[in-house]
């Protein structure tokens, strides 16, 4: 494609965006969104959750085809996830799950916000249908391989699912994927880097906790920890500070005094 043609296409897109922004219907749409975001909590308190949901539904129905409707649909799911117990309406997770599934089924899969919806949907399904949630997390990893932070979050979630279902071997497999994850090379924001670091720390903590589970005394737990680390040298090097704190927690559980802790800094080998 020539530079001239590329420039023409960009200009056409910008012109179209400007036309939409100047459309009175669109301006009214934006104003109603702002009003709902501003007054939503009050509406829910006065009229109830269903009334607030209906206002979002009416807005979407009055403006079919608007790209931002996917975010309004997501807001509806989040309203269902909110706690209105004081009105006799606790979180309605099944309804939120249904909304997420409808978004995935009916909106453009290439929409930039779809990956966020899919992650939210998988997180919700994890509490309702772990098997479906596992498939959803796996598909996220497959479909968005360049989204480093999202991939790591999904791998960690797969590990937690396996752990909760009593499958420690599979849980460890996914946690190891988190710990060994190599970014694709795309520039990462500070928030994405922090998210990856946090999930790697969480994965390490989950593995350490699993390693000492079932051991009754601090001495047994410390031996189990040492044995685990002998098989996971990379983890020991990468998470040295975490492991040190973990070992100190085990030793403190033995009832040692603060003075003893100050006199001798505990180590995993102790």
N, C-alpha and C positions, 0 to 999 in steps of 0.2 A: 504494500500500500504506500502510495506516495505521501510525502510530508504534507503537500497541499491538501490531499484528501483527508488525512488524519486531522489536520487543523479544522477542516470543514465539519467533520463529524463531532469533534469536541465542541465547536461553536454551536452546532445544532443541538447537542445535548444540553449545553448551558442555557440556550435560548428556551428549550422546552421546560427546563427546571424553573427558569424565571417566569415563564407563562403560567405554570402551575402555581407558583408562589403568589402571583398577582391575581389569580382567579378568586373572586369573592367567595365561592363555595369552599375552596380550600382554606381560605383565611378563617371562615366560620368554623370549619372542621378543627383547625389548630386552636382557635379560641375555646371551643368546647372541650378539647383535650386538657387545656390549661385549667379550665374551670373544674373539671372532674378531678384532676390531680390536686387542685387546691382545696376542694370542698368534699372530696371523697369520704374522708373519715367522718365528717359531720353528717353526710348523707346516710352512711351506714349506721351511725348512732341513732339518727332520728327515724329513718324509714326501714332500716334493716339491710342485710347483705344482699338479698335478692334484688332489692330496688336499685342498689348501686350497680350490680351486674347488668340489670336491664338497661340502665342508662348507657353503659358501654356498648351493649348489644344494639341499642337504637342508633348510636353514633356510627357504628360499623355498618349497619344496614342502610343508613342514609348516605353513605359514601363508599359504595362497593368498589373494589379494585384499587383503593389507595394502598400504597406500599406499606405505610405505617400501621395499617390495621393489624399486622402480625404482632406488633408490640401491644396494641390494645387487647388483642386476644390473650396474650401472655399476662397482661395486667389482670384480666378476669380470673385466670388460673391462680394468680397470687392472692387475689381477694378470697377465693375459696380456701386457700391455705392459711389465711389469717384467722386469728382467734377472736370470735365475737361471743365468747361464753357468757358474758354478762347480759347478752340478749337471748341467751338460750341457743346460740349457734356456734358451737365449737368448730375447729377446722374441718372442712369437708374435703378430705384428700381424694376420695374417689371421683368427685366432680372435677377437681383440679387435674387429675390424671386424664380424665376424658377430654378436657379442653386441650391439654397438651397433645394428645393423640390426634385430635381433629385438626389442630394447626399443622402437624407434620403431614397429615393426609391431604390437606386441602391447599396449602400454600406452596409457592415455588420453592423447590428444594435448594435452589441456588441463591435464594435470598440471603444477604449477609448476616441476618439475625437468626437464621435457621439453626446454626450450630449452637447458639445460646439456648434456643428452645429445646433442642435435642438433649443437651446436657441437663437442663432443668427437668425435662420429662424423665430422663433416666434416673435422676436423683429421687424423684417422686415415686417412680415404679419400684425402686429398691425396697421401699417399705411395704408395697402392695403385692408385687409379683417379682421376686428376685430373679427368677429364670428369664423373664422378659427384660428386666433391667440389665442382666448380664449381656444379652444379645445387643441391647441398645448401646451399652458402653463399648462393646467390641466393634460395632459398626461406626461409632464416632472415631475410634482410633484408626480404622481403615479409611474412612472418608475424609478425615482432616489431618493427614500425617504431617502437614507443614505447621499445624497449630501446636507448637511445643507445649505450652502450659496446659492446654486442653487435653492433649494426649496424656500427659503425666497425671493430671487429675483423674482421668478416666481409668488409667492403669491402677492408680491407688484405690479407686472405688471398686474395681474388680477384685483387688486383694481383700478389701474389707468384706465384700459379699462372700467370698470363699471362706474367710475366717469365720463369719457369722454362721455359715452353713456347715461348720465343722470339717473343713477341708484345708488343713494347715499347709500341706504340700503345694496346693494350687495358690494359696494365699502368698506363700513365700516366693513362688515363681513370679507373681505380679509385682510384689514388693521389690524383688531384684531388678525387674524391668524399670521400675521407678528410679532406683538407686543408680543404675547403669545408663540411664537415658542420656543420649547425646543429642543436643539441639541440632536442628536441620541446617543451621547456618544463617537463617533469616534473622535480621536484627530483632532483639528482644527489648521490650520496654523494661523499665525498672520494676514495675508491678509484676510483669510476667516472670522475670528472674527471681523475684522474691517468692512468687507462688511456687515455682519449681523447687526452690530451696526448701520451702516449708513442707511440701509434700514429700520430699526426699527425707527430711528429718522425721516426719510422721511415719513413713514407711520403716525407717530404721528403728524407731521406738516400738512399732508394732512387732517387728521381728524379735527385738530384745525381750519384749514382754512375753511373747510366745515361747521363747527359749527357756524361761524360768518357770513357766506355768506348770503347776502340779507339784512343785517342790515346796515342802512345808517350812523348812528352817532357812534362816539367812545363809548359813554355811552351805547348805545344799544348793540354794539358788546361786550363790557365788561360784560354786564349782560348775553348775550348769552353764552359767554365763561364760566362764573361761573356756569351757569345752566348745561352746557355740562359736566363740570368737576365733578359736584355732582353725575353724573351717571357713571363716569369713574374714580373711585378712584385709581384703579391700574395704569392707565395711568398717573394720577397726581403724583403718587409716583415715577414711573419709569422715567418720563421725566420732573422732576421739573425744571431743568435749562432751558430747551426749553420753557416750559410754562411761566416761568418768563420773558424770552426775548420776547415772544409773547405778553404778557400783556404790557410790556414796549413799544413795537411798537404801540400797540393800543393807549396807553395814549399819546405817542408823536404825534400821528396823530391828537390829539385834539388841537395841537398848543401850548402846554405848553413849557415854556422856559427851557433852560439848567439848569438855577439856581433852578427852581422848581423841576426838576428831581433829582438834587443833594440833595436838602433839604429833600425830601420825597421819599424813594425808593418805586415805585409802586408795588402793589401786585394784584393778581387776585381778591381779595375781595374788592379792592378799588372801 
